[in-house]
């Protein structure tokens, strides 16, 4: 089956990729659409549900009355005969000169009388509008004051999805609050929310402590493959428990060479999250209603999922802590002398290597593909194939192995490993379903070929470089100990100096990799024979760290701006005030 999968990947890859350039008409049409959608937002805010909420009342200016008077007079002037005398101008001059008799005589003229009537009616309308707006402003200020006087209520912490749902009272309460928000035009993504609350969260609760599969090789070696949720602390705890129980010679991670993965192992992730994300944006007030609760939930969820890591090292601050937890346990066991293995034990970066991406992009004079494409379409199957090959090699060269991968890879890697007649499944913590890519494979890989010729540039690049790192990249226990030492020194600096002042002890991933390769502490074997020789202490020729095209080169001091939630940013009292006002204007 693995061979068949490899053949499907190869279909169409050898052909030259054709770049389809959009026509000028298409590009211009897209630009027109973009401008049509963007520019009106400068004038009004379009809220979910179809309401047009006009600009804030604070934009109203008293000087507007004079402008309306001039406009009314100009409209009357437009109806005049341009060749005739300008009686209106004469009337204005008489007004300015306080010439009562002259003004009375001119006022008998039809055009001047019409102008006076129009201006008088317009003035009355403006006065009424001003009075209404003043009353609305007073009401808005009163409501805002009432909100500001609301008592802050205690609430629980938010550090992963389960704690987020718990903070807001559980799935049913969250869904009810959003239903109210939807009915008032503030929220439209009820289907996505329903899937999150009633499918994703229950499945996470069900699998968080038993998402693993155990394998045994004919040689007697063991593999425990752990499927984790990248934004759940229970997954980190499960990983630690299995590491403590198995004490493996080899630890295989769903991590890759070519990005920040090496440097991130030198960063105390949980400490940083606890310090930088100690105060969620959602604050409970005694004056809150259901819409406030829904807005706070969405703000907290966006904050949880998108808050960037310290100094922009690695991915988001709350994600993927299980890999660092696994390496910590691996190192602690070496320090205690309770585990060993070839080279003292090894840590393998088993995911697709990203180093060839830069070279190929440079050779083809194009921009490297986005790294987030790794989680899209055919790349999931490609990475499952890559990591299953790494697991096979680790089983054949070590007595005990623990693999830590995302839950989305558990089914695919399990299916591929079962095709090896020397490997059998001995235990499943949870039922294993079909991999997401099976239907595409059974269809002959035609969708993968379309993706390769279309927008999925990462798939094309990685599939062409499968032989660059077919068995991943291995680090010795000594290298893992050094990464952990940097992590502990960074943690001490953060505690002493704070997040703003402390500097990461670990250098960039490419620098770490170059140092480890030069000391023969890291290798990217081309064959299993290369791996065995390196495990025996030999130096494998032609090894170099190379360029890491997706590593962090910025070391930001500040995190990125969080994306929006779909809820309006203005206080709810002001939103309700404006909505009520203009719903009345529309006659509803």
C-alpha positions in Angstrom: 0.0 0.0 0.0 2.9 2.4 0.8 4.4 1.7 -2.6 1.0 2.3 -4.3 0.7 5.6 -2.4 4.2 6.6 -3.5 3.3 5.8 -7.1 0.2 8.0 -6.8 2.4 10.9 -5.6 4.6 10.4 -8.6 1.8 10.8 -11.1 2.2 14.0 -13.1 5.1 15.2 -11.0 7.6 14.8 -13.7 5.7 17.1 -16.1 6.7 20.7 -16.3 4.4 22.8 -14.1 2.5 25.2 -16.2 1.9 28.6 -14.7 -1.4 30.1 -15.7 -1.3 33.9 -15.7 -4.6 35.6 -15.1 -5.7 37.9 -17.8 -5.7 41.7 -17.3 -9.5 41.6 -17.4 -9.6 39.0 -14.6 -7.0 40.9 -12.5 -8.8 44.2 -13.0 -12.2 42.7 -12.1 -10.7 41.3 -8.9 -9.4 44.8 -8.1 -12.7 46.4 -8.8 -14.5 43.9 -6.5 -11.9 44.4 -3.8 -12.4 48.2 -4.0 -16.1 47.9 -4.0 -16.0 45.8 -0.8 -13.4 47.8 1.0 -14.1 51.4 0.3 -17.7 51.6 1.7 -16.3 50.4 5.0 -14.8 53.8 5.4 -18.3 55.3 5.3 -20.3 52.7 7.2 -19.9 49.5 9.1 -21.8 46.5 7.7 -22.7 44.2 10.6 -23.5 40.5 10.3 -27.2 40.0 9.7 -27.5 42.8 7.1 -27.8 45.9 9.3 -26.1 49.1 8.0 -24.8 50.9 11.1 -23.9 54.4 10.1 -21.0 56.4 11.4 -20.8 57.3 15.1 -22.9 60.1 16.5 -19.7 61.8 17.5 -19.2 62.7 13.9 -22.1 65.1 14.0 -20.9 68.7 14.1 -23.0 71.9 14.9 -21.5 73.6 11.8 -23.5 71.3 9.6 -26.6 73.6 9.9 -24.9 76.4 8.1 -23.8 74.0 5.3 -27.4 72.8 4.9 -28.7 76.4 4.6 -26.2 77.1 1.9 -27.2 73.9 0.1 -30.9 74.8 0.2 -30.2 78.2 -1.3 -28.0 76.8 -4.0 -30.8 74.4 -5.1 -33.1 77.4 -5.5 -30.5 79.2 -7.5 -30.2 76.3 -9.9 -33.8 76.9 -11.0 -33.3 80.5 -11.8 -32.9 81.9 -15.3 -29.2 82.6 -15.5 -29.8 85.7 -17.7 -32.2 87.4 -15.3 -31.4 89.5 -12.2 -30.3 87.6 -9.0 -33.1 88.6 -6.7 -31.9 86.2 -4.0 -28.5 87.8 -3.8 -30.2 91.2 -3.5 -32.4 89.9 -0.7 -29.4 88.6 1.1 -27.6 91.9 0.7 -30.7 93.7 2.1 -30.7 91.3 5.1 -27.0 91.9 5.7 -27.6 95.8 5.5 -30.6 95.7 7.7 -32.6 97.4 4.9 -36.1 96.4 6.1 -38.1 98.1 3.4 -36.0 96.7 0.5 -36.1 93.2 2.0 -39.9 93.4 2.3 -40.3 94.4 -1.3 -37.9 91.7 -2.6 -39.7 89.1 -0.4 -42.7 89.5 -2.6 -40.8 88.0 -5.5 -41.8 84.3 -6.1 -38.2 83.0 -6.3 -37.2 84.7 -3.1 -40.4 83.6 -1.3 -39.7 80.0 -2.3 -36.2 80.3 -1.0 -37.3 81.6 2.3 -39.9 78.9 2.8 -37.3 76.1 1.8 -34.7 77.5 4.2 -37.2 77.9 7.0 -38.5 74.3 6.6 -34.9 73.1 6.4 -33.9 74.9 9.5 -36.8 73.4 11.4 -35.8 69.9 10.2 -32.2 70.5 11.2 -33.2 71.7 14.7 -35.3 68.6 15.2 -32.5 66.4 14.0 -30.0 68.1 16.3 -32.4 67.7 19.3 -32.9 64.0 18.5 -29.2 63.4 18.2 -28.4 65.3 21.4 -31.0 63.1 23.2 -29.4 60.0 21.7 -25.9 61.1 22.8 -27.1 61.6 26.3 -28.7 58.2 26.3 -25.5 56.6 25.0 -23.4 58.3 27.6 -25.8 57.1 30.3 -25.7 53.5 29.1 -21.9 53.6 28.7 -21.7 54.9 32.3 -23.9 52.0 33.5 -21.7 49.5 31.7 -18.5 51.0 33.2 -20.0 50.7 36.6 -20.6 47.0 36.2 -18.9 44.8 38.8 -16.1 42.6 37.5 -17.0 38.9 38.2 -14.4 36.1 38.7 -13.8 33.8 35.8 -11.5 30.8 35.1 -8.2 30.8 33.2 -8.0 30.1 29.5 -5.0 28.0 28.3 -6.6 25.6 25.8 -9.9 24.8 24.2 -11.3 22.8 27.1 -10.6 25.5 29.6 -12.2 28.1 27.2 -15.4 26.2 27.0 -15.4 25.6 30.8 -14.9 29.3 31.4 -18.1 30.2 29.5 -20.3 27.6 31.2 -20.2 24.7 28.8 -21.4 24.0 25.2 -25.1 24.6 25.7 -24.7 28.0 27.4 -22.2 29.2 24.8 -24.5 28.1 21.9 -27.5 29.8 23.5 -25.6 33.1 23.9 -24.5 33.0 20.3 -28.0 32.2 19.2 -29.1 35.5 20.8 -26.2 37.3 19.1 -27.2 35.8 15.8 -30.8 37.0 16.2 -29.6 40.5 16.8 -27.3 40.5 13.8 -24.0 40.1 15.5 -22.9 36.6 14.6 -23.4 34.4 11.5 -21.1 31.4 11.9 -23.5 29.2 13.9 -22.7 26.0 11.9 -19.0 26.3 12.6 -19.7 27.0 16.3 -22.0 24.0 16.5 -19.3 21.7 15.0 -16.8 23.1 17.5 -19.0 22.7 20.5 -20.8 19.4 19.8 -18.3 17.4 17.7 -14.8 18.7 18.3 -15.0 19.3 22.1 -16.8 16.0 22.9 -14.3 14.1 20.8 -11.4 15.9 22.5 -12.8 15.0 25.9 -13.2 11.4 24.8 -9.7 10.9 23.3 -7.5 13.3 25.3 -6.1 10.6 27.6 -6.1 7.5 25.3 -5.2 8.6 21.8 -2.4 6.2 21.0 -1.6 3.0 19.1 1.0 0.5 20.1 3.0 -1.5 17.6 5.4 -4.4 17.8 8.1 -5.3 15.2 9.1 -8.9 14.4 12.5 -8.2 15.9 10.8 -7.5 19.3 11.1 -3.7 19.2 8.1 -1.6 20.3 6.5 1.7 19.1 3.9 3.7 20.9 2.4 6.3 18.5 0.7 9.2 20.4 -1.9 11.3 18.6 -2.1 14.7 20.2 -4.3 17.8 20.0 -2.0 20.8 19.4 -4.0 23.1 21.7 -4.8 20.9 24.6 -2.7 20.6 27.8 -4.1 17.1 28.4 -2.2 16.0 25.3 1.1 17.2 26.8 0.3 15.3 30.0 -0.5 12.1 28.0 2.8 12.5 26.2 4.7 12.8 29.5 2.9 9.8 30.9 3.8 7.6 27.9 7.4 8.8 27.9 7.7 8.0 31.6 6.2 4.5 31.1 8.1 3.6 27.9 11.5 5.3 28.5 12.3 5.0 24.8 15.6 4.8 23.1 14.2 6.9 20.2 11.8 9.8 20.3 10.2 10.7 16.9 8.5 14.1 16.6 6.2 15.6 14.1 8.8 18.4 13.8 10.8 19.4 10.8 14.2 20.8 9.9 14.1 24.1 8.0 11.9 26.2 10.3 12.0 27.2 14.0 11.6 23.7 15.4 15.1 23.4 16.8 15.1 26.9 18.4 11.7 26.4 19.9 13.0 23.4 21.9 15.1 26.0 23.7 12.1 28.1 24.7 10.1 27.4 27.9 6.7 27.4 26.2 4.4 26.8 29.1 6.1 29.4 31.3 5.8 32.0 28.5 2.1 31.2 27.9 1.4 31.5 31.6 3.1 34.9 31.8 2.1 36.5 28.5 -1.4 35.1 28.4 -2.3 35.3 32.1 -5.2 37.7 31.4 -7.7 36.7 28.7 -9.4 39.7 26.9 -12.9 38.4 27.9 -13.9 40.0 31.3 -17.2 39.2 33.0 -19.2 42.2 34.2 -22.4 42.0 36.3 -24.0 44.1 33.6 -23.2 41.6 30.8 -26.0 40.0 28.7 -25.9 37.1 26.3 -24.4 39.2 23.4 -21.6 40.4 25.7 -20.9 36.8 26.7 -20.8 35.7 23.0 -18.5 38.5 22.1 -16.2 37.7 25.0 -16.1 34.1 24.0 -15.1 34.9 20.5 -12.5 37.4 21.7 -11.0 34.8 24.0 -11.0 32.1 21.3 -9.2 34.3 18.7 -6.7 35.4 21.4 -6.1 31.8 22.4 -5.5 30.5 18.9 -3.7 33.4 17.4 -1.5 34.9 20.1 2.0 34.7 18.8 4.8 33.0 20.6 7.6 34.9 22.5 9.7 36.9 20.1 7.8 35.3 17.3 9.8 32.0 17.7 7.8 29.1 16.4 4.1 29.1 16.1 1.4 30.5 18.3 2.1 30.6 22.1 -0.6 28.1 23.1 0.1 25.5 20.4 2.2 22.3 20.2 3.6 22.2 23.7 3.6 18.4 23.6 6.8 18.2 21.6 8.8 20.2 24.1 7.2 18.1 26.9 8.4 14.9 25.2 11.9 16.2 24.8 12.0 17.3 28.5 11.0 13.8 29.6 13.6 12.3 27.3 16.3 14.5 28.8 15.3 14.0 32.4 15.5 10.2 31.9 19.1 10.6 30.6 20.1 12.8 33.5 18.7 10.1 35.9 20.4 7.3 34.0 17.0 5.5 33.6 17.2 5.3 29.8 19.8 4.9 27.1 20.2 3.6 23.6 22.5 4.1 20.6 24.3 7.4 21.0 22.7 7.6 24.4 19.3 7.7 22.7 18.1 9.8 19.8 15.5 12.4 19.0 14.3 12.4 15.4 12.6 15.2 13.5 10.4 13.0 11.4 8.2 15.5 9.4 9.0 16.7 5.9 12.3 18.5 5.6 11.9 22.1 4.4 15.5 22.8 3.5 15.1 21.9 -0.2 12.2 24.3 -0.6 14.6 27.3 -0.7 17.0 25.9 -3.2 14.2 24.8 -5.6 12.5 28.2 -5.3 15.8 30.0 -5.9 16.5 27.8 -9.0 13.1 28.4 -10.4 13.1 32.2 -9.5 9.9 32.0 -7.6 8.7 32.8 -4.1 8.8 29.8 -1.7 5.4 28.3 -1.0 3.6 29.1 2.3 4.5 26.9 5.2 0.9 26.7 6.3 0.2 24.6 3.1 1.6 21.7 5.0 -1.8 21.2 6.6 -3.7 21.3 3.3 -4.9 18.6 1.0 -2.3 16.2 -0.5 0.5 17.4 1.9 -1.2 15.5 4.7 -0.8 12.3 2.8 2.7 13.1 1.8 3.7 13.8 5.4 2.1 10.6 6.6 4.2 8.7 4.1 7.3 10.5 5.3 6.7 9.9 9.0 5.7 6.3 8.5 9.1 5.6 6.8 10.8 7.3 9.7 8.9 5.1 12.3 9.8 2.0 10.3 13.5 2.9 10.3 13.4 3.8 14.0 11.8 0.4 14.9 14.5 -1.5 13.0 17.4 0.4 14.6 16.1 0.9 18.2 14.5 -1.4 20.8 11.8 1.1 21.9 10.3 4.1 20.1 7.7 6.7 21.0 6.2 8.8 18.2 4.4 12.1 18.9 2.2 13.4 16.1 -0.9 15.4 15.7 -4.2 13.5 15.9 -4.8 14.1 12.2 -1.8 11.9 11.3 -2.6 9.0 13.6 -4.9 7.2 11.2 -2.7 7.7 8.1 0.6 6.5 9.8 -1.2 3.6 11.4 -2.6 2.4 8.0 0.8 2.7 6.3 2.7 0.9 9.1 0.2 -2.0 9.0 1.3 -2.7 5.4 4.7 -3.8 6.7 4.2 -7.5 7.4 6.8 -7.3 10.1 4.8 -4.8 12.1 1.6 -5.5 13.9 -0.8 -3.5 16.0 -0.9 -4.7 19.6 -3.2 -2.1 21.2 -5.4 0.8 20.3 -6.4 3.4 22.8 -9.2 4.7 20.5 -10.9 3.4 17.4 -8.9 4.3 14.3 -10.8 5.6 11.3 -9.8 5.9 7.6 -7.2 8.5 6.8 -8.5 11.6 5.1 -6.5 10.9 1.9 -7.8 7.4 1.2 -10.5 8.6 -1.2 -8.0 10.6 -3.3 -5.6 7.7 -3.5 -8.4 5.3 -4.6 -9.4 7.8 -7.3 -5.9 7.4 -8.8 -4.3 10.5 -7.3 -5.9 12.8 -9.9 -6.8 15.4 -7.3 -3.1 15.5 -6.1 -2.0 16.1 -9.7 -4.5 19.0 -10.0 -3.2 20.4 -6.8 0.4 20.1 -7.9 -0.4 22.0 -11.1 -2.5 24.5 -9.3 -2.0 26.4 -6.1 -0.4 23.8 -3.8 3.3 24.7 -4.5 4.5 23.0 -1.3 3.2 19.7 -2.4 5.0 19.8 -5.7 8.3 20.9 -4.1 8.2 18.3 -1.3 7.2 15.4 -3.6 10.1 16.2 -5.9 12.5 16.0 -2.9 11.3 12.9 -1.1 14.8 11.5 -1.3 16.4 14.5 0.5 15.6 13.3 4.0 13.7 10.0 3.6 14.4 9.0 7.2 14.2 12.4 8.9 16.9 14.0 10.9 18.3 12.4 14.0 19.9 14.1 17.1 22.0 12.5 19.8 21.1 12.6 23.5 23.9 15.0 23.9 22.3 17.4 21.5 19.0 17.0 23.3 20.7 17.8 26.6 22.1 21.0 25.2 18.7 22.1 23.9 17.2 21.5 27.3 20.1 23.4 29.0 19.4 26.5 26.8 15.7 26.2 27.6 16.4 26.2 31.4 18.7 29.2 31.1 16.1 31.1 29.0 13.5 30.3 31.7 15.7 31.6 34.4 16.4 34.8 32.4 12.7 35.4 31.8 11.9 34.9 35.5 14.7 37.3 36.5 14.2 40.0 33.8 10.7 39.5 32.5 9.5 38.8 29.0 10.3 42.2 27.6 13.9 42.3 28.7 15.1 38.7 28.6 16.8 37.4 25.4 16.6 33.8 24.1 19.7 31.8 25.0 19.2 29.5 22.0 20.3 31.0 18.6 18.5 30.5 15.3 17.7 27.0 14.3 20.2 27.1 11.4 23.0 28.1 13.8 22.1 25.3 16.1 21.9 22.8 13.2 25.3 23.9 11.9 26.9 23.5 15.3 25.4 20.0 15.8 26.4 18.8 12.3 29.9 20.0 12.8 30.2 18.0 16.0 28.5 14.9 14.5 25.5 15.3 16.9 23.0 15.6 14.0 22.6 13.6 10.8 20.2 13.4 7.9 20.7 9.9 6.6 19.9 8.9 3.0 19.7 5.2 3.8 19.1 3.0 6.7 22.7 1.9 6.4 23.8 5.5 6.9 21.7 5.7 10.0 23.2 2.5 11.5 26.7 3.7 10.8 26.0 7.1 12.5 24.4 5.3 15.5 27.6 3.4 15.8 29.6 6.7 16.0 30.7 7.1 12.4 30.6 10.4 10.6 28.5 10.4 7.5 30.0 12.4 4.6 28.3 15.2 2.8 26.4 16.4 5.8 25.6 20.1 6.2 22.9 22.1 8.0 22.1 24.2 4.9 19.6 27.1 4.7 16.5 27.1 6.9 14.0 29.0 4.7 11.3 29.2 7.3 13.2 30.0 10.4 12.5 33.2 12.4 14.9 35.9 11.5 13.1 38.8 13.1 13.0 38.1 16.8 10.0 40.4 17.4 9.6 42.1 20.7 5.9 42.5 20.2 3.3 40.0 19.0 1.2 40.4 15.8 -2.1 42.0 15.8 -4.9 39.5 16.4 -7.5 38.9 13.7 -11.1 40.1 14.2 -13.9 38.0 15.6 -16.8 39.3 13.4 -18.3 41.2 16.4 -18.3 45.0 16.3 -15.5 46.7 18.2 -17.8 49.4 19.6 -19.4 49.0 23.0 -22.7 47.1 22.8 -24.7 50.1 24.2 -23.6 52.3 21.4 -24.2 49.5 18.8 -27.8 49.0 20.2 -28.3 52.8 20.2 -27.3 53.1 16.6 -29.2 50.1 15.4 -32.4 51.2 17.1 -32.0 54.7 15.5 -31.6 53.5 12.0 -34.1 50.7 12.2 -36.6 53.4 13.0 -35.4 55.4 10.0 -36.0 52.3 7.8 -39.5 52.1 9.2 -39.1 48.8 11.0 
